[in-house]
Amino acid sequence: MQFKTIQGVKVPEIGLGTHRLIGNECEKTVRTALNLGYRHIDTAQMYKNEREIGSAIQRSHIDREELFITTKVWHTNLEHDDLLKITETSLSEMDTPYVDLLLIHWPNSDYNVEKTLEAMLLLRDQGKALSIGVSNFPMKLLKEVNEELGAPIFCNQVEYHPFLGQLDLLDYAAERDILVTAYCPLAQGKVAEEPLLQKLGEKYGKTPAQIALRWLIEQEQVAAIPKASTEEHLKENMDIYDFMLEDDDFYAIDDLDESLRIINPDFAPNWD
């Protein structure tokens, strides 16, 4: 496993996304991932799997300090006191004294984001959230919380894959030393159908998914959290450290059409 160092914090480049992993399947998958060497686990209060993730972590007997755990606060729980209460519930469910990263899952203009951030900073000051950040924030909103409100944003977690560009965010993240966590990094399996990625997979002896993940983590501020539920795919997503993309191949992926947004609920913000 390799790491990105962001604001002095080491973050494993490849993590496990757990959206739609629930119950026994979730616990089994997380335990398998931890046994394979995963140390970055991403969850959210909305996923309703924090208890299973906590159980898997406890049974793994891995020192808590070796893990990087992220959870996210749902967009209807952003009122100051609600956020404090529900995050305490998350910590209890996962049986951990802290999360490494606490994110606002989606922006919501019905709430005063300054008050939301005040609650998150209180949790940080109490040692219950080591870093704070946001998810699904377009550039305008990211700049608002990071610059106008002066919040110490560690991360913006966004949909990012070879078919959706994030160039402005990447430039800003490099300038401000912010982590970009790529969720849906395999475009829900669509990378497997892309002829360029298939061709590059043949060249490097890898799958199209491995080519896509390698392309992501070769970028300066980027970590990726692909979801996987089988041991085969968990291993595959980690097996990307024995090759590097040649410059021409990297830029060829850059040149793919990058206008496909897969995750776009009706409460999503206006995208940049």
URGIPE-V160183 format. One record per run of one state. SS is the DSSP state (hx for helix, st for strand, lp for the rest). FROM is the first residue (numbers start at 0). TO is the last residue. If there is no record, write none. Layout:
ss | from | to
SS | FROM | TO
SS | FROM | TO
This chain:
ss | from | to
lp | 0 | 1
st | 2 | 5
lp | 6 | 7
st | 8 | 11
lp | 12 | 12
st | 13 | 13
lp | 14 | 14
st | 15 | 16
lp | 17 | 21
hx | 22 | 35
lp | 36 | 38
st | 39 | 41
lp | 42 | 43
hx | 44 | 46
lp | 47 | 48
hx | 49 | 59
lp | 60 | 62
hx | 63 | 65
lp | 66 | 66
st | 67 | 72
lp | 73 | 78
hx | 79 | 93
lp | 94 | 97
st | 98 | 103
lp | 104 | 111
hx | 112 | 124
lp | 125 | 127
st | 128 | 134
lp | 135 | 137
hx | 138 | 147
lp | 148 | 151
st | 152 | 158
lp | 159 | 159
st | 160 | 160
lp | 161 | 162
st | 163 | 163
lp | 164 | 165
hx | 166 | 175
lp | 176 | 177
st | 178 | 182
lp | 183 | 185
hx | 186 | 192
lp | 193 | 193
hx | 194 | 203
lp | 204 | 206
hx | 207 | 216
lp | 217 | 220
st | 221 | 223
lp | 224 | 225
st | 226 | 226
lp | 227 | 229
hx | 230 | 237
lp | 238 | 245
hx | 246 | 253
lp | 254 | 257
st | 258 | 258
lp | 259 | 271
